[in-house]
Amino acid sequence: MVTPEIWAPSAERVELVWNDGGDSTEDRTVPMRPFDRGWWRAGQELGRGARYRFALDGGAPLADPRALRLPNGPDGAAEVVDLSDLPWTDRDWAGVELEGAIVYELHVGTFTTEGTLDAAVERLDHLVDLGVGLVELMPVASFPGRYGWGYDGVGLWAVHEPYGGPHALGRFVDACHTRGLAVCLDVVYNHLGPSGNRLPVFGPYFTDQYQTPWGQAVNLDGAGSDEVRRFIIDNAVMWLRDLHIDALRLDAVHALHDERALPLLEQLSAEVDVLAARLGRPLWLIAESDRNDPGTVTPRSDGGAGIHAQWADDVHHGLHVALTGETQGYYADFDGPGALAKVLTTVFLHDGTWSAFRGRTHGRPVDRARTPGWRFVVSLQTHDQVGNRATGDRLSATLDPGVLACGAALLLTGPGTPMLFMGEEWGASTPWQYFTDHPDPELAEAVRQGRRREFASHGWAPEDVPDPQDAGTVERSRLDWAEPDREPHAQLLGWYRDLIALRRERADLRDPRLDQVVVHHDPVARTVVVRRDRHRVAVNLADGPARLDLGVAGLVVTLAWDPTATTVRGQLVELPARSAAVLGPA
């Protein structure tokens, strides 16, 4: 039984509108009473399965912003659920350390044909065999429509019903823990979706003091912001405590405008650390940040925000330019001499240096001797870097398997925390496109035309840009699970498995010390040699064979994309075209 409560500080009258959720759908209305600084409480207990909404000052009834289940989406009633009745089997789960782990990002709706959490469970053994340690789910918060990326969530406490709802998420997490996999959930606290957002009706959740790419900023430092911050932190705690999530990926924290002495990120970090101590297992916060500020991952005791790790897009950009030769847009900054070597050894290309793309200096340096590389999540592909391309084309759409293998070698033997995007490991031929299902026809058309205008400025014809609202766009984006058993996919999958296993076996290849990494990149010859203590990672991206200087004799080939054509003579290694090798002591 629960007693509904709601924060509505400006309301003069609040009513609970509910029914028992059974055969009878007749609503009953119960007045609520104010009890504490804008909070209202009903004098009515509701049992499991009851449906309820709140009506403010005689307005239309709206779902609870903290609803744990929205069976008919954000525009319907909330349902009372009890997360404690989930049949957990993970009571001995001790968690996973982020240091040394491999992260795997997936979108529930396109990971399988069915697009559900229960269907995703059937593919978890693939991730175990691959060597993944942390499964990162793109946002699952409830949003209007059937499918989307998840960043338009408006019911932040509820699991999107087409994915299976909250109990399906619990089953997924439990199944992961049974297999030794931790779970990271992508959460979006910097904005809500453009459709179905009713938070402003309830209270001052947003402010016009700051603007974001999505409109008004979340109110983190103005009047009423105590409860807004509590809404966010309580939500984070709910996922970690009640649904046994191990980590949260915090979307675009640079859009969390906050001038209070104790910033939200620092407050959240402190409360999550306390919760981790109480639960007896590690809990992780991973930020997406565009600031290139190492203070994000600096411990609170050293004056930082205390977030445990952050995405490092500069590493992606440097690798992308080296592999593809693309230099448009923000990639132009990463085409200069020394760019690849810098991102592989210092994480940030822009660390107080000029960014031509931004037209200003950007970032600040990482203390390589004090900040371990595992605090930076690095990647070759992500949902953003694939899906925000005009046609959602993956690297595998234009690069041959040998070049993909070279990229994997550089990613999976570096000091950062590697993250793979679903299907990357076998060079999936399916694109991953931008898809939406906005029920509002005006919003749907605005998104459609906005997408076309965006890419028209880059030379794309409107008919070549997939329609986000077309059901075929999401269907094209689903993984084809028949591919991993076919060539050339099977060979690339084996290479990823072998690299991950080698990383686990050889401490040099997962050493997080940034100041111990040395990179020799010849952009003309398109070769790279990375020194990882006693090991070397040699990459030849050129169309012909190359002879690379390892800087030391006596090394042998530990793993090679083309072992029959890879030879070592003294301190030189000869690699065939578009090939990579990891070498170590005999």
C-alpha positions, 0 to 999 in steps of 0.5 A, spaced: 500 500 500 502 507 498 499 513 500 500 518 494 504 524 495 506 530 490 510 536 490 506 542 487 508 548 491 504 553 487 497 549 487 491 552 491 488 545 491 490 538 489 486 532 488 487 524 487 484 521 481 484 514 482 481 507 480 483 500 483 485 498 476 481 492 476 475 491 471 472 497 474 475 503 471 470 508 474 475 514 477 474 516 484 476 523 487 480 524 493 482 531 496 489 532 498 492 536 504 498 540 504 503 538 509 510 540 508 513 546 503 509 545 497 508 537 498 501 534 498 498 528 501 492 524 500 488 521 505 487 514 501 492 508 501 492 505 494 494 498 493 498 494 487 495 495 481 491 501 482 491 507 477 492 514 479 493 521 477 493 528 480 489 534 478 491 541 480 486 547 481 481 543 477 485 542 471 486 535 467 488 529 471 496 528 470 500 522 471 505 522 477 512 525 475 515 519 480 510 514 477 514 507 477 510 505 471 506 508 466 502 502 462 499 507 457 505 512 456 506 518 459 499 521 457 496 515 461 495 514 469 500 511 473 500 504 476 502 502 483 507 497 483 512 494 488 519 493 486 520 489 492 517 483 489 522 482 484 525 475 484 532 477 485 537 472 485 543 476 486 544 477 493 551 475 493 553 480 487 559 484 489 559 488 483 564 490 477 570 495 478 570 500 472 578 499 472 579 494 467 572 493 464 569 493 457 563 497 456 558 495 451 553 500 449 546 498 446 539 500 445 534 496 447 529 497 441 534 495 436 538 490 439 534 484 438 528 483 433 523 484 438 526 490 441 524 488 449 528 487 455 526 480 455 529 478 448 535 482 450 537 477 455 537 471 450 543 475 447 547 476 454 551 470 453 554 473 446 557 479 451 560 474 456 563 470 450 566 477 448 569 479 454 564 485 456 564 487 463 559 493 463 552 493 459 550 500 458 543 501 456 541 507 452 535 511 456 529 507 458 525 512 461 518 512 458 516 517 452 510 518 448 510 513 442 513 506 440 520 507 439 526 512 439 533 513 442 530 514 449 533 521 450 526 524 449 524 521 456 518 525 460 516 519 465 523 519 468 522 514 473 518 509 469 521 504 464 518 505 457 512 500 457 514 497 450 521 495 453 517 491 458 516 496 464 520 496 470 519 488 472 522 487 465 528 491 467 529 488 474 529 481 470 534 484 465 539 486 471 538 480 475 540 476 468 546 480 467 548 479 474 548 472 474 552 472 468 557 476 471 555 483 467 554 489 471 549 494 468 550 501 466 543 505 465 543 512 461 539 517 464 537 524 462 537 530 467 539 536 463 532 536 459 525 532 458 522 531 451 518 536 447 512 532 447 508 529 454 513 534 459 508 536 464 513 537 470 512 545 469 505 544 471 507 541 478 512 546 479 518 550 477 522 544 474 525 549 469 528 556 468 529 561 463 535 564 466 539 559 462 538 556 455 540 549 452 539 546 445 533 543 448 530 550 450 529 552 458 534 549 463 533 545 469 532 549 475 538 547 479 539 553 483 533 558 483 527 558 487 524 551 488 531 548 486 532 544 492 526 539 490 528 539 483 535 537 485 531 532 490 527 529 484 534 528 480 538 525 486 532 520 488 531 518 481 538 516 481 538 512 487 532 509 485 535 506 479 541 504 483 538 501 490 531 498 487 533 496 481 540 494 482 543 498 477 551 498 477 552 505 474 549 511 471 551 514 465 549 522 465 547 525 459 550 532 457 552 534 464 555 541 461 547 543 460 546 542 467 547 549 469 548 550 476 551 556 480 550 553 487 556 552 492 555 545 492 553 543 485 548 538 483 554 533 480 558 533 487 552 532 491 550 526 487 557 523 487 557 524 495 550 521 495 552 515 491 558 514 494 554 513 501 549 508 498 555 504 495 558 503 502 551 501 505 550 496 499 557 493 499 558 494 492 561 499 487 557 504 484 559 508 478 557 515 475 559 516 468 558 523 465 558 525 458 561 532 458 563 537 452 567 541 457 574 537 456 575 539 464 578 533 468 575 536 474 569 532 472 573 526 474 577 529 480 575 526 486 571 531 491 577 530 496 581 534 491 576 539 489 573 536 483 566 534 482 567 526 484 564 523 478 568 517 477 569 517 469 567 521 463 566 519 456 572 522 452 570 524 445 576 527 443 579 520 443 573 518 438 575 523 433 582 522 433 581 515 431 575 516 426 580 521 422 586 516 422 581 511 420 577 514 415 580 520 413 574 525 414 575 532 416 569 535 415 566 539 421 569 538 428 573 532 425 578 538 422 581 539 428 583 532 429 587 532 422 593 536 424 600 533 426 600 530 432 593 530 434 592 522 434 598 521 438 596 527 443 589 524 444 592 517 445 596 519 451 593 525 454 585 524 452 584 531 450 586 534 444 583 541 446 586 542 453 587 549 453 588 550 446 585 553 440 579 549 437 578 552 430 571 548 430 569 552 436 572 559 434 576 559 441 580 556 446 577 550 449 579 545 455 584 544 460 590 539 461 589 532 464 594 531 469 597 525 466 601 522 472 595 523 477 589 521 473 588 514 471 586 513 464 580 508 466 576 514 468 575 516 461 571 512 456 573 511 449 570 509 443 570 508 436 563 508 435 557 510 439 550 512 438 551 519 437 557 518 432 553 513 428 546 515 429 547 523 428 550 521 421 545 523 415 544 515 414 546 512 420 552 509 417 557 505 421 565 505 420 563 498 417 559 501 411 566 504 408 572 501 411 574 494 410 575 489 416 582 490 416 582 497 417 576 496 422 581 491 426 586 496 426 582 501 430 580 495 435 587 494 436 588 501 438 582 502 442 582 495 446 590 496 448 589 503 450 589 506 457 582 508 457 576 504 458 574 502 452 566 502 450 563 498 444 557 500 440 552 494 439 554 490 433 561 493 432 564 487 434 562 483 428 562 489 423 555 489 423 552 491 416 546 494 419 546 502 419 543 505 426 539 511 424 535 517 427 528 514 428 522 517 432 515 516 433 512 522 435 504 522 436 504 529 435 503 530 427 506 537 428 512 535 432 513 529 427 513 534 421 518 539 424 523 533 426 523 530 419 524 537 416 529 539 421 533 533 419 533 534 412 535 542 413 541 540 417 544 535 412 542 539 406 547 544 408 552 539 408 550 537 400 545 531 402 539 531 398 532 531 402 530 524 399 537 521 401 536 523 408 532 517 412 525 519 415 525 519 422 518 517 423 518 512 417 517 505 421 522 502 416 528 507 419 527 503 425 527 496 422 533 498 418 537 499 425 535 493 428 541 488 429 542 482 424 544 476 429 545 471 423 551 476 421 556 474 427 556 466 424 558 469 417 564 472 414 567 477 414 563 478 420 566 472 424 573 473 423 572 480 426 568 478 432 574 473 433 579 479 433 575 483 438 574 477 442 582 475 442 584 482 443 579 483 449 582 476 452 589 479 451 587 485 454 585 481 460 591 477 460 597 482 459 597 487 464 601 492 460 595 493 455 590 495 460 595 499 464 591 506 466 597 510 467 597 515 461 604 518 462 607 511 460 604 511 453 608 513 448 605 513 440 609 514 434 604 516 428 606 517 421 600 520 418 603 520 411 605 513 411 599 511 415 602 507 421 602 507 428 606 504 433 604 504 441 609 503 446 605 499 452 611 498 457 614 491 454 609 491 449 608 494 442 601 495 438 603 496 431 598 498 426 598 499 418 593 503 415 596 503 408 594 500 402 601 496 401 606 493 406 610 497 411 616 496 416 615 499 423 620 500 428 618 497 434 624 501 438 626 494 441 629 487 439 626 481 442 619 482 441 614 476 438 608 477 435 602 475 440 596 477 436 596 479 429 590 480 424 594 477 418 599 472 422 602 469 416 604 475 413 606 479 419 614 478 421 619 480 426 626 482 424 630 485 430 626 491 432 622 491 425 616 488 424 613 488 417 605 488 417 601 487 410 596 492 408 591 494 413 593 490 418 595 490 426 599 486 431 600 486 438 607 484 440 610 482 447 616 479 450 618 472 448 
